[in-house]
Amino acid sequence: MHCVQPLPAPARAEPVTLTLDASALQLARVRAHLLEALPVAAGVIGRDAEGRPELVAGNTALSAIDLGGDCPLVDRPGLADPIRTLIAGSGDVITLDWVDGDQITGRHYGVRIARIFQLDAAGPRFLITLIDRTAERATEKSLRLEMFNDSLTGLLNRAGFSDRLEAELADAVPGSFAVIVIDLLRFSRINESIGAISGDELLITVARRLLTVLAPGDVIARTGGDEFGLLVRVGTGDDAVRQMAERIHGVFAEPCRLSGLEIRIGCAVGCAMLEEDCDGDELVRRAQFAVKRAKATGRTELYTPRDFHRARRAFTIETALRRAIEADRLRLHFQPVVELGTGRLTGFEALARWEDNGINMSPAEFIPVAEQSGLIVPLGRWVLDAALATLKGWDARAGLTQTLGVAVNVSALQMARDDVAAMVASSLAAHGLDGRRLTLELTESSIVQDPDGASRTMHDLKALDTVLALDDFGTGYSSLAYLQRLPLDCLKIDRSFVTDMLANRDNLAIVRAVLSLAQALGLRTTAEGVETPELARMLAALGCTHAQGYVYAPALPADEALSFAQSWSSLA
C-alpha cells in the first residue's frame, strides 16, 4: 500500500510575493519621481495601522514643511480637521487657504487635497499640494495698507474709514455709534505761512493728540487734507458724543511747537448719530453737514434733519439760479436814492430779483447761495450790464429833467476772481455811458481780504471816473487806515444801525460817529433803511448827504422806477 505523500507547498508562492514587492517598490520610485517633478510642495496622504492620517510620501519641498513644525504636517491646526473629514467621507477634493503659524509671522499656503486612484488595498490615498503664497499675501497687505491708510499720519484714509464703517455698522443698532468729523480751522493759512513740511508735522501732531481721546474699539481716520473722522461707540442719547467733542476741543487747547514757533489751531466739530435710515457713507455725510454748521456757529453741532433739507434746498437753488442766469430770467428792481439836503433824486440802486416758477425768490436766500457756489461772479456781471442797459434806455425816453445814476454791488468774491475794472470799462463802452453815472458798492470784506489787490482795482475803477462806495460800513472789520489810502467817494451806513436809531442810543452814537468820520475825510454818506420822515430829517441834521428806504419807495421794477423818477422830477 502506497502512502500518498502530501504535496509540498507550491514553489511559486515565494516568487509571487517577491514579484509584488518589486512592483510596489517600483511604484514607490515612480511616485517619488513624479512628486519631485512637481513645481510645488506635494505628497501623498494615507492612513496608518490605527486609521489615523499619515504622510505616506512627499517631495523635498513638502518634507521641509513637514519637518519644519512642532508636529507632523497632517496634525497641524487648520489642516488636520479638513484632512480627517476628507478621509472619513466620500468627497474627492477640498481646497483651502491655510496659515502655518500665526497671522503675523506664519507662512500662507493655498492647499489642495484630492483623492487618487489606488493600486492596493492599503486604504485610500490623497494627493496634497501646497502653494506658498506668503509673498503674495505680504504684497496684498502692503497694497491694502497703501490703499486704506494715510501715508503721512499712519491713520486710516477715507477709503479705509469707509471700509471699517461698513464692517462695524453691519449689525449695529441705532444710537450705538456716532461719527464725528473734525475740520481744522485756518490750516491752509498756517500751511502757507510756515511751509508744507511744517504743515505736515502739524497734522501728525494733531493725529497723535486725537489718538489720546479714543476709547478701545473707536476708529480714527484722516479723511481729507485738514479733516479727521472718528467712529465712536456711544450709548443711547447724545451726551456721550458731546463729551467726546469736549475732549477733542481740549486736545487743541495746548499750542503746537513747530519750527521754533508756537502755533495754536482750532477745530470745528460736527457729529451724527447712527439711525435706522443711514449707512456708513450717509453717516459721514451727515456729520459733514454738521461740521459745516459748526464752522459758522463756532460750537459743536449735532446733525439734525434740517441740515439735510437746508443743503438740498441750497443745491436746488444753485441749479435753478445757474439756469436762470444763463437764460436771462432774472430781473432788476431799482430803489431810489435821494439827496437829503435838496430832496433831489440822484439815482437808483440796482437790486437783483428772481422769480422761479411763479415764486418770488428772496435775495436773502439766493444771494448767499450765489456767494458760496461762485455764481455771484456771473450774476454780478449780469447785474452790471442790465443796470447800464436800463439806464441807457431811460436816457432815450422823454420826461427826465436831470441825469440819473445807478449803483450796483460788487461782491468780495467777484473782486477776487474777476477783472472788475476791465468788465466795467467794457460795459460802459458798450452802452456809451459816462463812468460818473455808475456807483460801485464794494464790501469791507473785499478790501480786508486783499488790501493791495483791492487798492489796485479801485484806482483802475477811478480812472474810469466811476463813483466808489463802501457798502454796509460799520458791520465789518475795516481798518480806518484804508479809508485814507483808498480812493473812496461814499460810505453807506447799514440799515441795522439806521432803522431804529431814534429809539436806540447806541445805534444813534454809531451813526453819528460814522457821519463825523465821513465829514472829516470829505466823503459822502448814504443811509440805508430810512423808513420815516422823522428819521430822514434827523439824518439830514446830523450831516448825512443821501438816503434810501421805504420813506421814498421800495425797490421798483424798471418801468415803475422810471415813472417814479419822472413824477419826482416834475415835483422838483
Beta strands, then each sheet from edge to edge (+ up, - down):
strand 1: 41-47
strand 2: 53-58
strand 3: 93-100
strand 4: 107-116
strand 5: 125-132
strand 6: 177-184
strand 7: 219-224
strand 8: 227-233
strand 9: 256-258
strand 10: 261-263
strand 11: 267-273
strand 12: 301-302
strand 13: 330-339
strand 14: 345-356
strand 15: 359-361
strand 16: 405-410
strand 17: 438-443
strand 18: 467-473
strand 19: 490-493
strand 20: 524-527
strand 21: 546-547
strand 22: 556-557
sheet 1: 2+ 1- 5+ 4- 3+
sheet 2: 7+ 8- 6+ 11- 12-
sheet 3: 9+ 10-
sheet 4: 15+ 14- 13+ 21- 20- 19- 18- 17- 16-
sheet 5: 15+ 14- 13+ 22-
end
